Amino acid sequence: MTTYVMKVLIAVDQLANAVRGGHPDETLSAAAHRRHLEGRSGWRNLINGLFFWQGDHCLDAHINEMARKHLPKTYAKEAGQ
Protein backbone atom coordinates (compact mmCIF):
# COMPACT_ATOMS: atom_id res chain seq x y z
CA MET A 1 0.00 0.00 0.00
CA THR A 2 1.09 3.51 -0.56
CA THR A 3 2.13 5.71 2.32
CA TYR A 4 -0.89 7.98 1.75
CA VAL A 5 -3.35 5.09 1.91
CA MET A 6 -1.72 3.72 5.08
CA LYS A 7 -1.90 7.16 6.72
CA VAL A 8 -5.60 7.44 5.92
CA LEU A 9 -6.31 3.91 7.18
CA ILE A 10 -4.45 4.59 10.43
CA ALA A 11 -6.37 7.87 10.86
CA VAL A 12 -9.72 6.13 10.32
CA ASP A 13 -8.66 3.41 12.76
CA GLN A 14 -7.72 6.00 15.40
CA LEU A 15 -11.00 7.85 14.80
CA ALA A 16 -12.96 4.64 15.36
CA ASN A 17 -11.08 4.07 18.60
CA ALA A 18 -11.75 7.64 19.78
CA VAL A 19 -15.46 7.36 18.88
CA ARG A 20 -15.76 4.24 21.04
CA GLY A 21 -14.24 6.17 23.96
CA GLY A 22 -10.59 5.13 23.59
CA HIS A 23 -7.43 7.19 23.36
CA PRO A 24 -7.61 9.39 20.23
CA ASP A 25 -4.05 8.58 19.11
CA GLU A 26 -4.30 4.79 19.54
CA THR A 27 -5.49 2.28 16.97
CA LEU A 28 -8.21 -0.25 17.77
CA SER A 29 -5.68 -3.07 17.49
CA ALA A 30 -3.21 -1.49 19.91
CA ALA A 31 -6.04 -0.74 22.33
CA ALA A 32 -7.24 -4.34 22.13
CA HIS A 33 -3.79 -5.63 23.05
CA ARG A 34 -3.39 -3.08 25.86
CA ARG A 35 -6.77 -4.14 27.28
CA HIS A 36 -5.64 -7.78 27.02
CA LEU A 37 -2.51 -6.93 29.05
CA GLU A 38 -4.71 -5.25 31.64
CA GLY A 39 -6.76 -8.44 31.97
CA ARG A 40 -9.87 -6.96 30.39
CA SER A 41 -11.66 -8.84 27.67
CA GLY A 42 -11.77 -7.27 24.30
CA TRP A 43 -11.76 -7.79 20.61
CA ARG A 44 -8.16 -8.98 20.38
CA ASN A 45 -8.97 -12.47 19.09
CA LEU A 46 -11.47 -11.13 16.55
CA ILE A 47 -9.03 -8.52 15.24
CA ASN A 48 -6.17 -11.04 15.08
CA GLY A 49 -8.53 -13.38 13.20
CA LEU A 50 -9.30 -10.66 10.65
CA PHE A 51 -5.57 -10.14 10.09
CA PHE A 52 -4.65 -13.85 10.36
CA TRP A 53 -1.81 -13.59 7.83
CA GLN A 54 0.04 -11.14 10.09
CA GLY A 55 0.40 -13.43 13.11
CA ASP A 56 -0.31 -11.45 16.29
CA HIS A 57 -1.51 -8.23 14.65
CA CYS A 58 -2.61 -6.61 17.92
CA LEU A 59 0.75 -7.23 19.59
CA ASP A 60 2.54 -5.72 16.58
CA ALA A 61 0.20 -2.70 16.65
CA HIS A 62 0.86 -2.25 20.36
CA ILE A 63 4.64 -2.44 19.85
CA ASN A 64 4.43 0.11 17.02
CA GLU A 65 2.28 2.37 19.19
CA MET A 66 4.74 2.17 22.09
CA ALA A 67 7.64 2.89 19.71
CA ARG A 68 5.65 5.83 18.29
CA LYS A 69 6.17 4.53 14.74
CA HIS A 70 3.15 6.46 13.44
CA LEU A 71 4.61 9.83 14.41
CA PRO A 72 5.88 12.05 11.62
CA LYS A 73 9.68 12.06 11.51
CA THR A 74 9.87 15.65 12.77
CA TYR A 75 7.86 14.76 15.90
CA ALA A 76 9.90 11.62 16.47
CA LYS A 77 13.10 13.71 16.42
CA GLU A 78 11.61 16.13 18.96
CA ALA A 79 10.64 13.18 21.18
CA GLY A 80 14.27 12.00 21.12
CA GLN A 81 13.74 8.97 18.91
PyMOL Python script that loads the backbone (N, CA, C, O; Angstrom):
from pymol import cmd

cmd.read_pdbstr("""\
ATOM      1  N   MET A   1       0.836  -1.184   0.000  1.00  0.00           N
ATOM      2  CA  MET A   1       0.000   0.000   0.000  1.00  0.00           C
ATOM      3  C   MET A   1       0.878   1.243   0.000  1.00  0.00           C
ATOM      4  O   MET A   1       2.013   1.238   0.478  1.00  0.00           O
ATOM      5  N   THR A   2       0.328   2.272  -0.537  1.00  0.00           N
ATOM      6  CA  THR A   2       1.089   3.514  -0.557  1.00  0.00           C
ATOM      7  C   THR A   2       1.095   4.149   0.823  1.00  0.00           C
ATOM      8  O   THR A   2       0.257   3.838   1.669  1.00  0.00           O
ATOM      9  N   THR A   3       2.024   5.018   1.033  1.00  0.00           N
ATOM     10  CA  THR A   3       2.129   5.709   2.317  1.00  0.00           C
ATOM     11  C   THR A   3       0.864   6.508   2.598  1.00  0.00           C
ATOM     12  O   THR A   3       0.380   6.525   3.730  1.00  0.00           O
ATOM     13  N   TYR A   4       0.322   7.175   1.571  1.00  0.00           N
ATOM     14  CA  TYR A   4      -0.891   7.975   1.747  1.00  0.00           C
ATOM     15  C   TYR A   4      -2.051   7.102   2.201  1.00  0.00           C
ATOM     16  O   TYR A   4      -2.763   7.462   3.138  1.00  0.00           O
ATOM     17  N   VAL A   5      -2.247   5.983   1.564  1.00  0.00           N
ATOM     18  CA  VAL A   5      -3.349   5.088   1.913  1.00  0.00           C
ATOM     19  C   VAL A   5      -3.176   4.574   3.342  1.00  0.00           C
ATOM     20  O   VAL A   5      -4.146   4.521   4.098  1.00  0.00           O
ATOM     21  N   MET A   6      -1.971   4.200   3.715  1.00  0.00           N
ATOM     22  CA  MET A   6      -1.719   3.723   5.083  1.00  0.00           C
ATOM     23  C   MET A   6      -2.015   4.819   6.104  1.00  0.00           C
ATOM     24  O   MET A   6      -2.594   4.542   7.154  1.00  0.00           O
ATOM     25  N   LYS A   7      -1.629   6.045   5.813  1.00  0.00           N
ATOM     26  CA  LYS A   7      -1.900   7.159   6.719  1.00  0.00           C
ATOM     27  C   LYS A   7      -3.397   7.354   6.918  1.00  0.00           C
ATOM     28  O   LYS A   7      -3.859   7.578   8.037  1.00  0.00           O
ATOM     29  N   VAL A   8      -4.141   7.268   5.838  1.00  0.00           N
ATOM     30  CA  VAL A   8      -5.596   7.439   5.922  1.00  0.00           C
ATOM     31  C   VAL A   8      -6.221   6.283   6.702  1.00  0.00           C
ATOM     32  O   VAL A   8      -7.107   6.503   7.527  1.00  0.00           O
ATOM     33  N   LEU A   9      -5.768   5.057   6.449  1.00  0.00           N
ATOM     34  CA  LEU A   9      -6.309   3.908   7.178  1.00  0.00           C
ATOM     35  C   LEU A   9      -6.005   3.996   8.680  1.00  0.00           C
ATOM     36  O   LEU A   9      -6.858   3.674   9.507  1.00  0.00           O
ATOM     37  N   ILE A  10      -4.806   4.427   9.024  1.00  0.00           N
ATOM     38  CA  ILE A  10      -4.452   4.592  10.435  1.00  0.00           C
ATOM     39  C   ILE A  10      -5.310   5.690  11.068  1.00  0.00           C
ATOM     40  O   ILE A  10      -5.760   5.548  12.205  1.00  0.00           O
ATOM     41  N   ALA A  11      -5.535   6.776  10.340  1.00  0.00           N
ATOM     42  CA  ALA A  11      -6.366   7.871  10.859  1.00  0.00           C
ATOM     43  C   ALA A  11      -7.805   7.410  11.093  1.00  0.00           C
ATOM     44  O   ALA A  11      -8.404   7.745  12.115  1.00  0.00           O
ATOM     45  N   VAL A  12      -8.354   6.654  10.163  1.00  0.00           N
ATOM     46  CA  VAL A  12      -9.717   6.130  10.320  1.00  0.00           C
ATOM     47  C   VAL A  12      -9.772   5.172  11.509  1.00  0.00           C
ATOM     48  O   VAL A  12     -10.728   5.185  12.284  1.00  0.00           O
ATOM     49  N   ASP A  13      -8.748   4.350  11.645  1.00  0.00           N
ATOM     50  CA  ASP A  13      -8.658   3.408  12.761  1.00  0.00           C
ATOM     51  C   ASP A  13      -8.618   4.159  14.095  1.00  0.00           C
ATOM     52  O   ASP A  13      -9.320   3.788  15.035  1.00  0.00           O
ATOM     53  N   GLN A  14      -7.809   5.201  14.179  1.00  0.00           N
ATOM     54  CA  GLN A  14      -7.719   5.996  15.402  1.00  0.00           C
ATOM     55  C   GLN A  14      -9.036   6.723  15.683  1.00  0.00           C
ATOM     56  O   GLN A  14      -9.441   6.847  16.838  1.00  0.00           O
ATOM     57  N   LEU A  15      -9.698   7.200  14.638  1.00  0.00           N
ATOM     58  CA  LEU A  15     -10.995   7.853  14.799  1.00  0.00           C
ATOM     59  C   LEU A  15     -12.011   6.868  15.378  1.00  0.00           C
ATOM     60  O   LEU A  15     -12.764   7.212  16.290  1.00  0.00           O
ATOM     61  N   ALA A  16     -12.030   5.652  14.851  1.00  0.00           N
ATOM     62  CA  ALA A  16     -12.960   4.637  15.359  1.00  0.00           C
ATOM     63  C   ALA A  16     -12.686   4.352  16.830  1.00  0.00           C
ATOM     64  O   ALA A  16     -13.620   4.180  17.613  1.00  0.00           O
ATOM     65  N   ASN A  17     -11.424   4.301  17.208  1.00  0.00           N
ATOM     66  CA  ASN A  17     -11.079   4.066  18.603  1.00  0.00           C
ATOM     67  C   ASN A  17     -11.523   5.233  19.474  1.00  0.00           C
ATOM     68  O   ASN A  17     -12.036   5.017  20.572  1.00  0.00           O
ATOM     69  N   ALA A  18     -11.338   6.459  19.010  1.00  0.00           N
ATOM     70  CA  ALA A  18     -11.752   7.640  19.776  1.00  0.00           C
ATOM     71  C   ALA A  18     -13.273   7.690  19.912  1.00  0.00           C
ATOM     72  O   ALA A  18     -13.785   8.043  20.974  1.00  0.00           O
ATOM     73  N   VAL A  19     -13.997   7.343  18.853  1.00  0.00           N
ATOM     74  CA  VAL A  19     -15.460   7.359  18.883  1.00  0.00           C
ATOM     75  C   VAL A  19     -15.993   6.362  19.915  1.00  0.00           C
ATOM     76  O   VAL A  19     -17.006   6.626  20.563  1.00  0.00           O
ATOM     77  N   ARG A  20     -15.322   5.229  20.070  1.00  0.00           N
ATOM     78  CA  ARG A  20     -15.765   4.239  21.044  1.00  0.00           C
ATOM     79  C   ARG A  20     -15.291   4.562  22.458  1.00  0.00           C
ATOM     80  O   ARG A  20     -15.508   3.775  23.380  1.00  0.00           O
ATOM     81  N   GLY A  21     -14.642   5.720  22.635  1.00  0.00           N
ATOM     82  CA  GLY A  21     -14.240   6.174  23.963  1.00  0.00           C
ATOM     83  C   GLY A  21     -12.796   5.889  24.309  1.00  0.00           C
ATOM     84  O   GLY A  21     -12.390   6.084  25.455  1.00  0.00           O
ATOM     85  N   GLY A  22     -12.004   5.430  23.345  1.00  0.00           N
ATOM     86  CA  GLY A  22     -10.593   5.126  23.588  1.00  0.00           C
ATOM     87  C   GLY A  22      -9.709   6.336  23.415  1.00  0.00           C
ATOM     88  O   GLY A  22     -10.186   7.444  23.173  1.00  0.00           O
ATOM     89  N   HIS A  23      -8.407   6.112  23.543  1.00  0.00           N
ATOM     90  CA  HIS A  23      -7.431   7.187  23.357  1.00  0.00           C
ATOM     91  C   HIS A  23      -7.455   7.626  21.885  1.00  0.00           C
ATOM     92  O   HIS A  23      -7.455   6.775  20.995  1.00  0.00           O
ATOM     93  N   PRO A  24      -7.476   8.929  21.616  1.00  0.00           N
ATOM     94  CA  PRO A  24      -7.607   9.394  20.235  1.00  0.00           C
ATOM     95  C   PRO A  24      -6.406   9.112  19.341  1.00  0.00           C
ATOM     96  O   PRO A  24      -6.530   9.163  18.117  1.00  0.00           O
ATOM     97  N   ASP A  25      -5.245   8.817  19.925  1.00  0.00           N
ATOM     98  CA  ASP A  25      -4.052   8.576  19.110  1.00  0.00           C
ATOM     99  C   ASP A  25      -3.632   7.109  19.170  1.00  0.00           C
ATOM    100  O   ASP A  25      -2.459   6.787  18.985  1.00  0.00           O
ATOM    101  N   GLU A  26      -4.594   6.221  19.430  1.00  0.00           N
ATOM    102  CA  GLU A  26      -4.303   4.793  19.539  1.00  0.00           C
ATOM    103  C   GLU A  26      -5.214   4.039  18.577  1.00  0.00           C
ATOM    104  O   GLU A  26      -6.403   4.342  18.478  1.00  0.00           O
ATOM    105  N   THR A  27      -4.666   3.070  17.877  1.00  0.00           N
ATOM    106  CA  THR A  27      -5.490   2.275  16.967  1.00  0.00           C
ATOM    107  C   THR A  27      -6.317   1.265  17.763  1.00  0.00           C
ATOM    108  O   THR A  27      -6.002   0.947  18.909  1.00  0.00           O
ATOM    109  N   LEU A  28      -7.368   0.775  17.137  1.00  0.00           N
ATOM    110  CA  LEU A  28      -8.209  -0.249  17.765  1.00  0.00           C
ATOM    111  C   LEU A  28      -7.396  -1.485  18.126  1.00  0.00           C
ATOM    112  O   LEU A  28      -7.599  -2.079  19.185  1.00  0.00           O
ATOM    113  N   SER A  29      -6.489  -1.868  17.259  1.00  0.00           N
ATOM    114  CA  SER A  29      -5.677  -3.067  17.487  1.00  0.00           C
ATOM    115  C   SER A  29      -4.754  -2.896  18.690  1.00  0.00           C
ATOM    116  O   SER A  29      -4.650  -3.793  19.527  1.00  0.00           O
ATOM    117  N   ALA A  30      -4.087  -1.752  18.778  1.00  0.00           N
ATOM    118  CA  ALA A  30      -3.206  -1.492  19.910  1.00  0.00           C
ATOM    119  C   ALA A  30      -4.011  -1.425  21.202  1.00  0.00           C
ATOM    120  O   ALA A  30      -3.568  -1.921  22.238  1.00  0.00           O
ATOM    121  N   ALA A  31      -5.188  -0.816  21.146  1.00  0.00           N
ATOM    122  CA  ALA A  31      -6.043  -0.736  22.328  1.00  0.00           C
ATOM    123  C   ALA A  31      -6.497  -2.126  22.759  1.00  0.00           C
ATOM    124  O   ALA A  31      -6.560  -2.417  23.953  1.00  0.00           O
ATOM    125  N   ALA A  32      -6.811  -2.976  21.803  1.00  0.00           N
ATOM    126  CA  ALA A  32      -7.244  -4.340  22.127  1.00  0.00           C
ATOM    127  C   ALA A  32      -6.131  -5.102  22.837  1.00  0.00           C
ATOM    128  O   ALA A  32      -6.395  -5.837  23.789  1.00  0.00           O
ATOM    129  N   HIS A  33      -4.902  -4.938  22.389  1.00  0.00           N
ATOM    130  CA  HIS A  33      -3.791  -5.630  23.048  1.00  0.00           C
ATOM    131  C   HIS A  33      -3.525  -5.040  24.433  1.00  0.00           C
ATOM    132  O   HIS A  33      -3.255  -5.781  25.379  1.00  0.00           O
ATOM    133  N   ARG A  34      -3.598  -3.718  24.560  1.00  0.00           N
ATOM    134  CA  ARG A  34      -3.391  -3.078  25.860  1.00  0.00           C
ATOM    135  C   ARG A  34      -4.445  -3.573  26.850  1.00  0.00           C
ATOM    136  O   ARG A  34      -4.124  -3.886  27.997  1.00  0.00           O
ATOM    137  N   ARG A  35      -5.700  -3.644  26.407  1.00  0.00           N
ATOM    138  CA  ARG A  35      -6.765  -4.142  27.282  1.00  0.00           C
ATOM    139  C   ARG A  35      -6.510  -5.602  27.656  1.00  0.00           C
ATOM    140  O   ARG A  35      -6.790  -6.007  28.784  1.00  0.00           O
ATOM    141  N   HIS A  36      -5.989  -6.383  26.735  1.00  0.00           N
ATOM    142  CA  HIS A  36      -5.639  -7.779  27.021  1.00  0.00           C
ATOM    143  C   HIS A  36      -4.571  -7.841  28.118  1.00  0.00           C
ATOM    144  O   HIS A  36      -4.664  -8.666  29.027  1.00  0.00           O
ATOM    145  N   LEU A  37      -3.562  -6.977  28.037  1.00  0.00           N
ATOM    146  CA  LEU A  37      -2.506  -6.933  29.050  1.00  0.00           C
ATOM    147  C   LEU A  37      -3.048  -6.519  30.418  1.00  0.00           C
ATOM    148  O   LEU A  37      -2.531  -6.932  31.455  1.00  0.00           O
ATOM    149  N   GLU A  38      -4.092  -5.703  30.401  1.00  0.00           N
ATOM    150  CA  GLU A  38      -4.714  -5.249  31.645  1.00  0.00           C
ATOM    151  C   GLU A  38      -5.687  -6.279  32.210  1.00  0.00           C
ATOM    152  O   GLU A  38      -6.270  -6.060  33.272  1.00  0.00           O
ATOM    153  N   GLY A  39      -5.868  -7.396  31.512  1.00  0.00           N
ATOM    154  CA  GLY A  39      -6.757  -8.445  31.973  1.00  0.00           C
ATOM    155  C   GLY A  39      -8.220  -8.202  31.657  1.00  0.00           C
ATOM    156  O   GLY A  39      -9.098  -8.868  32.204  1.00  0.00           O
ATOM    157  N   ARG A  40      -8.482  -7.246  30.772  1.00  0.00           N
ATOM    158  CA  ARG A  40      -9.866  -6.964  30.388  1.00  0.00           C
ATOM    159  C   ARG A  40     -10.143  -7.630  29.047  1.00  0.00           C
ATOM    160  O   ARG A  40      -9.302  -7.627  28.148  1.00  0.00           O
ATOM    161  N   SER A  41     -11.309  -8.186  28.935  1.00  0.00           N
ATOM    162  CA  SER A  41     -11.656  -8.845  27.672  1.00  0.00           C
ATOM    163  C   SER A  41     -11.808  -7.788  26.585  1.00  0.00           C
ATOM    164  O   SER A  41     -12.041  -6.612  26.865  1.00  0.00           O
ATOM    165  N   GLY A  42     -11.676  -8.212  25.399  1.00  0.00           N
ATOM    166  CA  GLY A  42     -11.774  -7.268  24.298  1.00  0.00           C
ATOM    167  C   GLY A  42     -11.933  -7.986  22.975  1.00  0.00           C
ATOM    168  O   GLY A  42     -12.370  -9.135  22.908  1.00  0.00           O
ATOM    169  N   TRP A  43     -11.579  -7.300  21.970  1.00  0.00           N
ATOM    170  CA  TRP A  43     -11.756  -7.786  20.605  1.00  0.00           C
ATOM    171  C   TRP A  43     -10.468  -8.322  20.028  1.00  0.00           C
ATOM    172  O   TRP A  43     -10.373  -8.516  18.816  1.00  0.00           O
ATOM    173  N   ARG A  44      -9.479  -8.567  20.855  1.00  0.00           N
ATOM    174  CA  ARG A  44      -8.158  -8.976  20.384  1.00  0.00           C
ATOM    175  C   ARG A  44      -8.213 -10.202  19.472  1.00  0.00           C
ATOM    176  O   ARG A  44      -7.631 -10.191  18.387  1.00  0.00           O
ATOM    177  N   ASN A  45      -8.905 -11.252  19.901  1.00  0.00           N
ATOM    178  CA  ASN A  45      -8.973 -12.473  19.094  1.00  0.00           C
ATOM    179  C   ASN A  45      -9.683 -12.237  17.770  1.00  0.00           C
ATOM    180  O   ASN A  45      -9.275 -12.777  16.743  1.00  0.00           O
ATOM    181  N   LEU A  46     -10.743 -11.435  17.786  1.00  0.00           N
ATOM    182  CA  LEU A  46     -11.465 -11.126  16.547  1.00  0.00           C
ATOM    183  C   LEU A  46     -10.570 -10.353  15.580  1.00  0.00           C
ATOM    184  O   LEU A  46     -10.493 -10.676  14.395  1.00  0.00           O
ATOM    185  N   ILE A  47      -9.900  -9.336  16.099  1.00  0.00           N
ATOM    186  CA  ILE A  47      -9.028  -8.522  15.237  1.00  0.00           C
ATOM    187  C   ILE A  47      -7.881  -9.364  14.694  1.00  0.00           C
ATOM    188  O   ILE A  47      -7.566  -9.291  13.506  1.00  0.00           O
ATOM    189  N   ASN A  48      -7.248 -10.170  15.563  1.00  0.00           N
ATOM    190  CA  ASN A  48      -6.168 -11.043  15.083  1.00  0.00           C
ATOM    191  C   ASN A  48      -6.691 -12.021  14.043  1.00  0.00           C
ATOM    192  O   ASN A  48      -5.974 -12.357  13.101  1.00  0.00           O
ATOM    193  N   GLY A  49      -7.932 -12.485  14.196  1.00  0.00           N
ATOM    194  CA  GLY A  49      -8.531 -13.375  13.204  1.00  0.00           C
ATOM    195  C   GLY A  49      -8.740 -12.697  11.860  1.00  0.00           C
ATOM    196  O   GLY A  49      -8.569 -13.319  10.812  1.00  0.00           O
ATOM    197  N   LEU A  50      -9.111 -11.412  11.892  1.00  0.00           N
ATOM    198  CA  LEU A  50      -9.300 -10.663  10.646  1.00  0.00           C
ATOM    199  C   LEU A  50      -7.985 -10.460   9.900  1.00  0.00           C
ATOM    200  O   LEU A  50      -7.955 -10.408   8.670  1.00  0.00           O
ATOM    201  N   PHE A  51      -6.899 -10.345  10.663  1.00  0.00           N
ATOM    202  CA  PHE A  51      -5.567 -10.142  10.087  1.00  0.00           C
ATOM    203  C   PHE A  51      -4.708 -11.390  10.303  1.00  0.00           C
ATOM    204  O   PHE A  51      -3.540 -11.289  10.679  1.00  0.00           O
ATOM    205  N   PHE A  52      -5.290 -12.557  10.065  1.00  0.00           N
ATOM    206  CA  PHE A  52      -4.651 -13.848  10.365  1.00  0.00           C
ATOM    207  C   PHE A  52      -3.292 -14.020   9.699  1.00  0.00           C
ATOM    208  O   PHE A  52      -2.430 -14.705  10.251  1.00  0.00           O
ATOM    209  N   TRP A  53      -3.076 -13.430   8.551  1.00  0.00           N
ATOM    210  CA  TRP A  53      -1.809 -13.594   7.826  1.00  0.00           C
ATOM    211  C   TRP A  53      -0.663 -12.804   8.485  1.00  0.00           C
ATOM    212  O   TRP A  53       0.499 -12.981   8.120  1.00  0.00           O
ATOM    213  N   GLN A  54      -0.988 -11.947   9.441  1.00  0.00           N
ATOM    214  CA  GLN A  54       0.040 -11.137  10.092  1.00  0.00           C
ATOM    215  C   GLN A  54       0.493 -11.711  11.432  1.00  0.00           C
ATOM    216  O   GLN A  54       1.279 -11.071  12.131  1.00  0.00           O
ATOM    217  N   GLY A  55       0.031 -12.864  11.799  1.00  0.00           N
ATOM    218  CA  GLY A  55       0.403 -13.426  13.106  1.00  0.00           C
ATOM    219  C   GLY A  55      -0.361 -12.717  14.205  1.00  0.00           C
ATOM    220  O   GLY A  55      -1.591 -12.663  14.163  1.00  0.00           O
ATOM    221  N   ASP A  56       0.337 -12.173  15.186  1.00  0.00           N
ATOM    222  CA  ASP A  56      -0.308 -11.451  16.287  1.00  0.00           C
ATOM    223  C   ASP A  56      -0.360  -9.964  15.933  1.00  0.00           C
ATOM    224  O   ASP A  56       0.485  -9.179  16.363  1.00  0.00           O
ATOM    225  N   HIS A  57      -1.356  -9.599  15.152  1.00  0.00           N
ATOM    226  CA  HIS A  57      -1.514  -8.231  14.649  1.00  0.00           C
ATOM    227  C   HIS A  57      -1.625  -7.220  15.791  1.00  0.00           C
ATOM    228  O   HIS A  57      -1.010  -6.155  15.737  1.00  0.00           O
ATOM    229  N   CYS A  58      -2.399  -7.546  16.816  1.00  0.00           N
ATOM    230  CA  CYS A  58      -2.611  -6.606  17.920  1.00  0.00           C
ATOM    231  C   CYS A  58      -1.325  -6.358  18.704  1.00  0.00           C
ATOM    232  O   CYS A  58      -1.056  -5.228  19.111  1.00  0.00           O
ATOM    233  N   LEU A  59      -0.536  -7.396  18.917  1.00  0.00           N
ATOM    234  CA  LEU A  59       0.754  -7.226  19.586  1.00  0.00           C
ATOM    235  C   LEU A  59       1.649  -6.318  18.755  1.00  0.00           C
ATOM    236  O   LEU A  59       2.270  -5.401  19.293  1.00  0.00           O
ATOM    237  N   ASP A  60       1.722  -6.560  17.458  1.00  0.00           N
ATOM    238  CA  ASP A  60       2.544  -5.722  16.577  1.00  0.00           C
ATOM    239  C   ASP A  60       2.074  -4.264  16.603  1.00  0.00           C
ATOM    240  O   ASP A  60       2.891  -3.344  16.628  1.00  0.00           O
ATOM    241  N   ALA A  61       0.751  -4.061  16.597  1.00  0.00           N
ATOM    242  CA  ALA A  61       0.204  -2.701  16.648  1.00  0.00           C
ATOM    243  C   ALA A  61       0.571  -2.029  17.962  1.00  0.00           C
ATOM    244  O   ALA A  61       0.907  -0.845  17.991  1.00  0.00           O
ATOM    245  N   HIS A  62       0.505  -2.786  19.041  1.00  0.00           N
ATOM    246  CA  HIS A  62       0.857  -2.249  20.362  1.00  0.00           C
ATOM    247  C   HIS A  62       2.342  -1.873  20.407  1.00  0.00           C
ATOM    248  O   HIS A  62       2.694  -0.806  20.909  1.00  0.00           O
ATOM    249  N   ILE A  63       3.198  -2.729  19.894  1.00  0.00           N
ATOM    250  CA  ILE A  63       4.639  -2.444  19.849  1.00  0.00           C
ATOM    251  C   ILE A  63       4.905  -1.189  19.028  1.00  0.00           C
ATOM    252  O   ILE A  63       5.682  -0.328  19.442  1.00  0.00           O
ATOM    253  N   ASN A  64       4.261  -1.080  17.863  1.00  0.00           N
ATOM    254  CA  ASN A  64       4.432   0.106  17.018  1.00  0.00           C
ATOM    255  C   ASN A  64       3.930   1.358  17.717  1.00  0.00           C
ATOM    256  O   ASN A  64       4.532   2.425  17.593  1.00  0.00           O
ATOM    257  N   GLU A  65       2.828   1.234  18.450  1.00  0.00           N
ATOM    258  CA  GLU A  65       2.281   2.374  19.187  1.00  0.00           C
ATOM    259  C   GLU A  65       3.256   2.806  20.286  1.00  0.00           C
ATOM    260  O   GLU A  65       3.503   4.000  20.460  1.00  0.00           O
ATOM    261  N   MET A  66       3.805   1.851  21.019  1.00  0.00           N
ATOM    262  CA  MET A  66       4.743   2.166  22.095  1.00  0.00           C
ATOM    263  C   MET A  66       6.041   2.782  21.543  1.00  0.00           C
ATOM    264  O   MET A  66       6.665   3.621  22.193  1.00  0.00           O
ATOM    265  N   ALA A  67       6.430   2.353  20.344  1.00  0.00           N
ATOM    266  CA  ALA A  67       7.637   2.894  19.707  1.00  0.00           C
ATOM    267  C   ALA A  67       7.352   4.193  18.951  1.00  0.00           C
ATOM    268  O   ALA A  67       8.255   4.802  18.378  1.00  0.00           O
ATOM    269  N   ARG A  68       6.092   4.603  18.961  1.00  0.00           N
ATOM    270  CA  ARG A  68       5.654   5.831  18.285  1.00  0.00           C
ATOM    271  C   ARG A  68       5.991   5.818  16.790  1.00  0.00           C
ATOM    272  O   ARG A  68       6.404   6.835  16.232  1.00  0.00           O
ATOM    273  N   LYS A  69       5.814   4.670  16.156  1.00  0.00           N
ATOM    274  CA  LYS A  69       6.168   4.531  14.742  1.00  0.00           C
ATOM    275  C   LYS A  69       5.249   5.312  13.809  1.00  0.00           C
ATOM    276  O   LYS A  69       5.598   5.537  12.650  1.00  0.00           O
ATOM    277  N   HIS A  70       4.073   5.731  14.298  1.00  0.00           N
ATOM    278  CA  HIS A  70       3.151   6.463  13.439  1.00  0.00           C
ATOM    279  C   HIS A  70       3.379   7.975  13.485  1.00  0.00           C
ATOM    280  O   HIS A  70       2.729   8.734  12.766  1.00  0.00           O
ATOM    281  N   LEU A  71       4.309   8.397  14.337  1.00  0.00           N
ATOM    282  CA  LEU A  71       4.608   9.826  14.408  1.00  0.00           C
ATOM    283  C   LEU A  71       5.345  10.284  13.159  1.00  0.00           C
ATOM    284  O   LEU A  71       6.162   9.543  12.612  1.00  0.00           O
ATOM    285  N   PRO A  72       5.063  11.499  12.704  1.00  0.00           N
ATOM    286  CA  PRO A  72       5.882  12.052  11.622  1.00  0.00           C
ATOM    287  C   PRO A  72       7.340  12.153  12.093  1.00  0.00           C
ATOM    288  O   PRO A  72       7.603  12.317  13.285  1.00  0.00           O
ATOM    289  N   LYS A  73       8.264  12.056  11.164  1.00  0.00           N
ATOM    290  CA  LYS A  73       9.683  12.059  11.509  1.00  0.00           C
ATOM    291  C   LYS A  73      10.083  13.288  12.325  1.00  0.00           C
ATOM    292  O   LYS A  73      10.919  13.181  13.222  1.00  0.00           O
ATOM    293  N   THR A  74       9.506  14.444  12.032  1.00  0.00           N
ATOM    294  CA  THR A  74       9.865  15.645  12.773  1.00  0.00           C
ATOM    295  C   THR A  74       9.441  15.538  14.240  1.00  0.00           C
ATOM    296  O   THR A  74      10.166  16.003  15.119  1.00  0.00           O
ATOM    297  N   TYR A  75       8.308  14.949  14.516  1.00  0.00           N
ATOM    298  CA  TYR A  75       7.861  14.764  15.905  1.00  0.00           C
ATOM    299  C   TYR A  75       8.721  13.715  16.608  1.00  0.00           C
ATOM    300  O   TYR A  75       9.052  13.854  17.785  1.00  0.00           O
ATOM    301  N   ALA A  76       9.075  12.674  15.875  1.00  0.00           N
ATOM    302  CA  ALA A  76       9.901  11.616  16.469  1.00  0.00           C
ATOM    303  C   ALA A  76      11.255  12.198  16.883  1.00  0.00           C
ATOM    304  O   ALA A  76      11.777  11.837  17.937  1.00  0.00           O
ATOM    305  N   LYS A  77      11.828  13.085  16.077  1.00  0.00           N
ATOM    306  CA  LYS A  77      13.101  13.713  16.416  1.00  0.00           C
ATOM    307  C   LYS A  77      12.964  14.558  17.676  1.00  0.00           C
ATOM    308  O   LYS A  77      13.847  14.547  18.534  1.00  0.00           O
ATOM    309  N   GLU A  78      11.843  15.300  17.790  1.00  0.00           N
ATOM    310  CA  GLU A  78      11.607  16.128  18.962  1.00  0.00           C
ATOM    311  C   GLU A  78      11.413  15.277  20.211  1.00  0.00           C
ATOM    312  O   GLU A  78      11.744  15.708  21.315  1.00  0.00           O
ATOM    313  N   ALA A  79      10.878  14.069  20.041  1.00  0.00           N
ATOM    314  CA  ALA A  79      10.644  13.180  21.183  1.00  0.00           C
ATOM    315  C   ALA A  79      11.911  12.402  21.547  1.00  0.00           C
ATOM    316  O   ALA A  79      11.905  11.598  22.480  1.00  0.00           O
ATOM    317  N   GLY A  80      12.994  12.645  20.809  1.00  0.00           N
ATOM    318  CA  GLY A  80      14.265  12.000  21.118  1.00  0.00           C
ATOM    319  C   GLY A  80      14.383  10.597  20.566  1.00  0.00           C
ATOM    320  O   GLY A  80      15.116   9.777  21.119  1.00  0.00           O
ATOM    321  N   GLN A  81      13.682  10.305  19.493  1.00  0.00           N
ATOM    322  CA  GLN A  81      13.736   8.970  18.908  1.00  0.00           C
ATOM    323  C   GLN A  81      14.531   8.964  17.637  1.00  0.00           C
ATOM    324  O   GLN A  81      14.681   7.916  17.008  1.00  0.00           O
TER     325      GLN A  81
END
""", "prot")
cmd.dss("prot")
cmd.show_as("cartoon", "prot")
cmd.util.cbc("prot")
cmd.orient("prot")
